[in-house]
């Protein structure tokens, strides 16, 4: 019985609401008809705002899409430009590559930059000082792009960069695309900057050495040496 009463009350309430809604709608229609001269400018204004707002939203969405597409295009173009520049680097001999890396160091403010250019240099192909006085030691490996730097290569450099040459910043730069997982892990643990082909491409295109140092192995060193 209680359920039936509740159902009846709900139906009655629903009908009452529908009735009052219909009365309100009729009253509103009558009022609008009587005051149409006042209402229609408001309706036109609301419609105009809706149209302008919709058009603005569509333009904003189109602008964001265009910006996103332009950004992606720029990234692709920059990558392609790096590859074009790296093609010129690939054409260098290993001796010319070491000299070229030394020139990049000088371009970015390094002082007293010297190229070893000989065998038995114990991993110090290029030596110099950063602008703040820290000693920089660079190992250069001119490998084919498809190759990887092995952990053995990294181990040799780790064993000499600081112990033999007193490096504050130890930089391993290569023309190949990757370091093996073991080599990169060793570089990270031993604070070696591992500069693979893509980062080298950015350096070639104008990125400053100081901005590249933190990207792949912190390699920053803690000592700051005054200029002699």
C-alpha positions as CSV (number, residue, x, y, z in Angstrom):
1,X,0.0,0.0,0.0
2,X,2.7,2.4,0.9
3,X,4.5,1.8,-2.4
4,X,1.3,2.6,-4.3
5,X,0.8,5.8,-2.4
6,X,4.3,6.9,-3.2
7,X,3.8,6.1,-6.8
8,X,0.5,8.1,-6.9
9,X,2.2,11.0,-5.2
10,X,5.0,10.9,-7.7
11,X,2.6,10.8,-10.7
12,X,0.5,13.7,-9.2
13,X,3.6,15.8,-8.6
14,X,4.9,15.1,-12.1
15,X,1.6,16.1,-13.6
16,X,1.5,19.3,-11.5
17,X,5.0,20.2,-12.6
18,X,4.2,19.6,-16.2
19,X,1.0,21.7,-15.8
20,X,2.8,24.6,-14.2
21,X,5.5,24.3,-16.8
22,X,3.0,24.6,-19.6
23,X,1.4,27.6,-17.9
24,X,4.7,29.3,-17.5
25,X,5.6,28.6,-21.2
26,X,2.3,30.1,-22.3
27,X,2.7,33.1,-20.0
28,X,6.3,33.6,-21.3
29,X,5.1,33.4,-24.9
30,X,2.3,36.0,-24.2
31,X,4.8,38.3,-22.5
32,X,7.3,38.0,-25.4
33,X,4.5,38.7,-27.9
34,X,3.4,41.8,-26.0
35,X,6.9,43.1,-25.5
36,X,8.4,42.0,-28.8
37,X,9.9,45.4,-29.6
38,X,12.0,45.1,-26.4
39,X,12.8,41.4,-26.7
40,X,14.0,41.1,-30.2
41,X,17.1,43.3,-29.9
42,X,18.1,41.2,-26.9
43,X,17.6,38.0,-28.9
44,X,19.6,39.4,-31.8
45,X,22.4,40.5,-29.4
46,X,22.5,37.0,-27.8
47,X,22.6,35.3,-31.2
48,X,25.4,37.7,-32.4
49,X,27.4,36.9,-29.3
50,X,27.0,33.2,-29.8
51,X,28.0,33.5,-33.4
52,X,31.1,35.6,-32.6
53,X,32.0,33.4,-29.8
54,X,31.7,30.3,-31.9
55,X,33.8,31.9,-34.7
56,X,36.4,33.0,-32.2
57,X,36.6,29.5,-30.7
58,X,37.0,28.0,-34.2
59,X,39.7,30.5,-35.1
60,X,41.6,29.8,-31.8
61,X,41.4,26.1,-32.4
62,X,42.7,26.5,-35.9
63,X,45.5,28.7,-34.7
64,X,46.6,26.2,-32.1
65,X,46.5,23.5,-34.7
66,X,48.6,25.6,-37.1
67,X,51.1,26.4,-34.3
68,X,51.4,22.7,-33.4
69,X,51.9,21.7,-37.0
70,X,54.5,24.5,-37.5
71,X,56.4,23.4,-34.4
72,X,56.5,19.8,-35.6
73,X,57.6,21.0,-39.0
74,X,60.4,23.0,-37.5
75,X,61.6,20.1,-35.4
76,X,61.7,17.9,-38.5
77,X,63.5,20.7,-40.5
78,X,66.1,21.2,-37.7
79,X,66.7,17.4,-37.6
80,X,67.1,17.4,-41.3
81,X,69.5,20.4,-41.2
82,X,71.6,18.6,-38.5
83,X,71.8,15.6,-40.8
84,X,73.0,17.8,-43.7
85,X,75.7,19.3,-41.5
86,X,76.6,15.9,-40.1
87,X,77.1,14.6,-43.7
88,X,79.9,17.1,-43.9
89,X,81.3,15.9,-40.6
90,X,81.1,12.3,-41.8
91,X,83.3,13.3,-44.8
92,X,86.2,14.3,-42.4
93,X,89.1,12.1,-41.6
94,X,89.5,11.1,-38.0
95,X,92.4,13.7,-37.7
96,X,90.2,16.4,-39.2
97,X,87.4,15.4,-36.9
98,X,89.5,16.0,-33.8
99,X,90.6,19.4,-35.2
100,X,86.9,20.2,-35.9
101,X,85.9,19.3,-32.3
102,X,88.7,21.6,-31.1
103,X,87.3,24.4,-33.2
104,X,83.8,23.9,-31.7
105,X,85.4,24.1,-28.2
106,X,87.1,27.4,-29.2
107,X,83.9,28.8,-30.7
108,X,82.2,28.2,-27.3
109,X,84.8,30.1,-25.3
110,X,87.3,27.4,-24.3
111,X,90.8,28.5,-23.8
112,X,94.2,26.8,-24.4
113,X,92.6,24.2,-26.6
114,X,95.2,21.6,-27.9
115,X,94.7,18.7,-30.3
116,X,96.8,15.6,-29.5
117,X,96.5,14.2,-33.0
118,X,98.6,11.1,-32.2
119,X,98.3,7.6,-31.0
120,X,99.1,6.8,-27.3
121,X,97.3,10.0,-26.1
122,X,95.5,7.9,-23.5
123,X,92.1,9.1,-24.5
124,X,92.9,12.9,-24.5
125,X,92.3,13.8,-28.2
126,X,91.4,17.4,-27.3
127,X,92.4,19.2,-24.1
128,X,91.5,22.8,-23.0
129,X,89.8,24.9,-20.4
130,X,86.2,26.0,-20.2
131,X,85.5,29.7,-19.8
132,X,85.2,29.2,-16.0
133,X,88.6,27.6,-15.8
134,X,87.6,23.9,-15.5
135,X,89.8,21.6,-17.4
136,X,88.1,19.9,-20.4
137,X,89.3,16.5,-21.8
138,X,87.7,15.2,-24.9
139,X,87.7,11.7,-26.4
140,X,86.7,11.8,-30.1
141,X,85.4,8.6,-31.9
142,X,84.6,9.0,-35.5
143,X,82.4,5.9,-36.1
144,X,79.8,5.1,-38.8
145,X,76.3,6.3,-37.8
146,X,75.0,2.8,-37.4
147,X,77.7,1.8,-34.9
148,X,77.5,2.1,-31.1
149,X,80.2,3.1,-28.6
150,X,81.0,0.0,-26.6
151,X,81.6,-0.2,-22.8
152,X,85.2,-1.1,-23.6
153,X,85.7,2.3,-25.3
154,X,84.1,4.0,-22.4
155,X,86.1,2.1,-19.8
156,X,89.4,3.2,-21.4
157,X,88.3,6.8,-21.3
158,X,87.0,6.6,-17.7
159,X,90.4,5.1,-16.6
160,X,92.4,8.0,-18.0
161,X,90.3,11.1,-18.2
162,X,90.7,12.1,-14.6
163,X,93.5,10.0,-13.3
164,X,95.9,10.7,-16.2
165,X,94.7,14.1,-17.4
166,X,93.0,15.6,-14.4
167,X,89.8,16.4,-16.2
168,X,87.1,18.4,-14.5
169,X,84.8,17.9,-17.4
170,X,85.3,14.6,-19.4
171,X,83.5,14.6,-22.8
172,X,83.2,11.6,-25.0
173,X,82.0,12.7,-28.4
174,X,81.1,10.4,-31.3
175,X,79.6,10.5,-34.8
176,X,77.5,7.3,-34.2
177,X,74.0,7.4,-33.0
178,X,74.1,5.5,-29.8
179,X,76.2,4.3,-26.8
180,X,75.5,0.8,-25.6
181,X,73.4,0.5,-22.5
182,X,76.5,-0.6,-20.5
183,X,78.6,2.3,-21.9
184,X,76.0,4.9,-21.2
185,X,75.5,3.5,-17.7
186,X,79.2,3.7,-17.0
187,X,79.3,7.3,-18.3
188,X,76.5,8.3,-16.0
189,X,78.1,6.7,-13.0
190,X,81.5,8.1,-13.7
191,X,80.2,11.6,-14.6
192,X,81.2,11.4,-18.2
193,X,79.4,13.6,-20.8
194,X,78.3,11.1,-23.5
195,X,77.7,13.1,-26.7
196,X,76.1,11.0,-29.4
197,X,75.4,11.9,-33.0
198,X,72.1,13.8,-32.4
199,X,73.7,16.0,-29.6
200,X,76.8,16.5,-31.8
201,X,74.5,17.6,-34.6
202,X,73.0,20.2,-32.2
203,X,76.5,21.4,-31.3
204,X,77.5,21.7,-34.9
205,X,74.4,23.8,-35.6
206,X,75.2,26.3,-32.9
207,X,74.1,24.9,-29.5
208,X,76.6,26.0,-26.8
209,X,78.8,23.3,-25.2
210,X,77.7,24.5,-21.7
211,X,74.1,23.7,-22.5
212,X,75.0,20.3,-23.8
213,X,77.0,19.2,-20.8
214,X,74.0,18.5,-18.5
215,X,72.0,16.6,-21.1
216,X,73.7,13.2,-21.2
217,X,75.8,12.5,-18.2
218,X,76.2,15.5,-15.9
219,X,80.0,15.7,-16.4
220,X,80.1,19.1,-14.8
221,X,83.0,18.5,-12.3
222,X,83.2,20.4,-9.0
223,X,86.6,22.1,-9.2
224,X,87.0,25.5,-10.8
225,X,90.5,26.4,-11.8
226,X,91.7,29.9,-12.3
227,X,93.4,30.7,-15.5
228,X,97.2,30.5,-15.4
